[in-house]
Amino acid sequence: MKIIWTHEFIQQLERFDAELNRLRQHRDNHFGHDPDDINAPIVGDMKRITMALREVNDIVENRG
């Protein structure tokens, strides 16, 4: 049974890396926004994204 969970864990790590790469690509592209056209809703979206990332880190660090 341990082998099954190890395999599943490795699959999840690969999916995790893929999602991180997608996020990095969006970040490098300013999340599809022209830096000169940033407005309050875009800043609000970035706050939501940052809060979600903080929640993920809290889970990883066993705080959440």
C-alpha positions in Angstrom: 0.0 0.0 0.0 2.9 2.4 0.7 4.1 2.1 -2.9 0.7 3.3 -4.1 0.8 6.4 -1.9 4.4 7.1 -2.9 3.4 6.9 -6.5 0.4 9.2 -6.0 2.5 11.6 -4.0 5.1 11.8 -6.9 2.2 12.4 -9.4 0.9 15.2 -7.2 4.4 16.8 -7.1 4.5 16.7 -10.9 1.1 18.4 -11.1 2.3 20.9 -8.4 5.3 21.8 -10.5 3.2 22.2 -13.6 0.9 24.6 -11.8 3.9 26.6 -10.4 5.2 26.9 -13.9 1.9 28.2 -15.2 1.8 30.7 -12.3 5.3 31.9 -13.1 4.4 32.4 -16.8 1.4 34.5 -15.8 3.5 36.4 -13.3 6.2 37.1 -15.9 3.5 38.4 -18.2 2.1 40.7 -15.5 -0.9 38.4 -15.4 -1.9 39.5 -18.8 -2.0 43.2 -17.9 -0.1 46.2 -19.2 1.8 47.6 -16.2 0.7 51.1 -17.2 -2.9 50.1 -17.0 -3.1 48.7 -13.5 -6.3 49.6 -11.7 -8.1 48.8 -8.4 -9.8 45.6 -9.6 -6.4 44.2 -10.8 -4.8 45.0 -7.5 -7.7 43.3 -5.8 -7.1 40.2 -7.9 -3.4 40.2 -7.0 -4.4 40.5 -3.3 -6.7 37.4 -3.6 -3.9 35.5 -5.4 -1.4 36.5 -2.7 -3.8 35.4 0.0 -4.4 32.1 -1.7 -0.6 31.5 -1.9 -0.2 32.4 1.7 -2.9 29.8 2.6 -1.0 27.2 0.6 2.2 28.0 2.5 0.4 27.8 5.8 -0.9 24.4 4.9 2.7 23.3 4.0 4.0 24.7 7.2 1.2 23.1 9.2 -0.2 26.4 10.3 -3.5 26.2 8.4 
